[in-house]
Amino acid sequence: MRIIDLSTPIDARAWEPSPVTHAIMSPAEGARHMAEAMREKHGLEFDPAALPGGELLSLDTLTLTTHTGTHVDAPSHYGSAPAYGTPRHIDQMPLDWFWRPAVVLDLTGDPVGAAGADRLRAEFARIGHVPRPMEIVMLRTGADRLAGTPSYFTDFTGLDGPATRLLLDLGVRVIGTDAFSLDAPFTHMIEEYHRTGDPGVLWPAHFAGREREYCQIERLANLDSLPGPTGFTVSCLPVKIAGAGAGWTRAVALVEE
């Protein structure tokens, strides 16, 4: 079985609207830290020089949001009072949603904004496959090539409300994208709202989750490495963070050789 990495890294050197901080304690610093902790908390004296090379273990401390890097949005992320009842957090979602046959839809070349239901139907016809219930659907927009730059957050294609509902009507419960968001860029949506006065253009893909329970995978990558639009399984098990509206995932495609 071949494994294809579909995830973007969490990198404090990359541009983020909510910057990541990454503090690294070296193995030598880890040794001194352990010795100090033994003395202060347990009254034990320990000389780090007794360790090979005077080193113990490194330690990484990061400050970031659950929406940094490749992550899965839970229903509780979309609002506090959906039509179907109490929204579940990421630690409450059934794991079998996140290990499923998958479909990739090619939206590369589409303009910045929101693709509609007819655009998805045209892609179904092109690939000869309509998503089946519980299949994971992923949108290849090509936005991952901009990851780590400000343009990643403003130059991509999302879905409008009818397109999102079309996938939910088909029984899809996990929709992914290689872009920053499943919705159109913030700037595009707000400009459309000022132009039309229609609040329905504001975060329609996310707000569809207030009508029906589903999850999003945002900030995928390498969808162009998949062998075709179908014929593979995706694993995107989210990290189990109690009470959280999202959890990071190391998303991969599993391809039978």
N, C-alpha and C positions, 0 to 999 in steps of 0.2 A: 504494500500500500504506500502510495506517495502522499506526503503531507505538504500542503502549500500554505505558507504563512499569509494570513489576510489582515494582519494587525499593523497599526502604526505604533512606533515607540513612544514612551513617555520620556521626553528629553528636555531638561531644564535649559538647554542652549537654544531651543527653538522658540520662535515667537508665539506667544499665547495671549489671548485677551485677559486671562487670569494667570499670571506668570507662575511657573513651577519653581520651587526652591528645592535644591538637592544638596544636603550636607553629608559629607563622607568622613567617617571616622576611620583612619588608617588602622592596619593591624597593630602597629606600635602604640597608637593612641588607645586602641581597644584594650591592650594589656594594662596600660596605666589606669584606664577607666575602671576596669575590673578590680584592680588592686585597691583603688580608692573606695569603690563600692563595698568590697569585703571589709575594709577597715571601718567605714562609717556605719554600715548597716548590720554587720555581724561581729565587729570587734576583732577581726582576724587580720594579722599582718601577712603580706605576701609581696615578695620582691619580683617584679616582672622580668628581671634578668634571668630568673630560673627557667623561663620559657625559651624554646628554640628561637634564636635571633632576637629575643626580647619582644616577640610579637605574639598576639593572641588572634583575634578575629576582627575583620572590618565590620562596619555598621553604616547603613544608609538611612537617613531620615529625610523624608520628602513631605512637602506641603503642596497639595494640589486638590482640585475638585474631582468628584466622581465622573465628570464629563470630559476629563482630559484623557487623550489617547483613545484607543478603541474601547468602547463601552456599550453596555446595554441599558437602555432607559426602561424603568418599570412604570406600570400604570399610575403609581402615586406621583410621578414626575409631572403628569399632565394636568393635575388639578385635584382639589381635596374632596369634591362631591360629584363624582361621575353619575350618569344616569343608571348604571347597573348596581350601585351600592358602594361599599367601602373599597377604595382602591388598594391593591396589594403593593407592598414594597418589594425590592429586588430579592431579598432573602426569603420571600414567601412564594416566589414563582416556581411552577413545576419545572424540574430540570429537563423533562423530555421535550419541552418546547425548543430547547437549545442544542439538540443533537438530531438533526433531521436531513433528509434529502433537500437539496437547494436548487434554486434557479437564479441565474444572473441575467438581468435585462440591460441592454446596451443603450445608454442615453448620451454617449459621447458625441460631441458636436452640437448638442442641443444648446439653446441660448440660456444665459443667466435668467433664472426665474423659476417657474413651477410648471412641470409637465402635467398634462391632463389625462383623463381616462382614455380618450381616443388614442393618445400617444402610446399608452400601455397596450391597448388592444392591437395596435399596429405592430408592436414588438412581439406580442404573443403569436400573431400570424407569421411574422418573419421567422421566428425560431421553431414554429410548429408545436408549441407547448403552451397550454394554459395552466397556471399554477394550481396545484391540487391542495386540498385542505391540509394544513399543518406544514406544508413545505415552507422553507425559509426563502424569501425573495430578497435579492440584493440588487441594488442599482449601481451599475458601473457608469459613472459620470466623467471619470478622468481627473476629478478634483484632487485625488491623492498626490498627483505630481506637484501640487502647490503646498503640500504639508510643510509646516515650519515657517511659512511666510504669511504676512497680513492678507495676501490675496486669497489664501485658503478659506478665509472667513467671509469673503464677499463675492467670489467668482465661481459659482457652481449652479447646478440644476437640482431643484427639489421636486416635491409632489404637491399638487393642489388637493383640496378636500375630496372631490369626486374620484380622483385617481387613488387616493388612500382607501376610500370606502369600497372601491372596486376590488382591491386586494382583500380587504376584510370580508366582503361578500363571498369571495371564493374560499374562505376558510383559512386564509393566511393569518398567522398570529405573531410572526416575527418578520419585520421588514428592515433591511439593512441598506446602507449607502456608504460609498467611499468619500462622501463629502462631509463637511462639518455638521450639517443638519439635514434631516429628512424634509424639512420645509425649505422654501426658497431663502436666500440670504436676508438677514434682518433689514438691510438697506432697501432691498427690492420690495419687500412686503410693506414697509412703512411708506415708501414712495407710491406704491399702488394704492394704499389706503388713502393717502392725501389726494391722489388723482381721482379715485372712484367714490370715496366715502363709504365703501363697503367693508365692514369689520370682518366679513368672511374671508378676506385675503390675508388676515393676520393669523399666523401659526395654524393653518387648517389641518396639517398632517398630525401635529401634536394634539390639537384639540379633538380630533376624531377619536382619540383615546379616552375622551370623556363620555363618548357614546357607547364604545365597545372596547373590551379589554384586549390590549395587544402591547407588544414591546418593539422597540427600535434598536438596531445596532448602528451606531454612528461612528464615523472615522475609520472605516475599513480601508484596506489597501490591497494592491496587487491583484485586483479582480481580472486584469488582463492576462494573468498567468493561468487562469482556469482552462481546462481542456475544451470547454464548450459551454453553451448555456445551461446544460443539465448534465447528469451523469456523475455527480459527486455528492458527498455528504458534508455538511458544515457542523462543526462543533464551536459553540460560542458560549460556553458555560460562564455565567457571571460570578464574580467574587461575592461571597455571602456577607454583605454588610448589613447588619441589623438596622431596620427602620430607614433604609436609604432609598432614594428615588432612582438610583442607578448604581451599576457596579462594573468595574473594569473587566475585560475579557481578553484572553489570547485566542482570538478567532482563527481557526484553520479550516482548510478544505481537505477532506480525505478522499483520495482518488484511487480506485482499485486499478492495479497494474495488470 
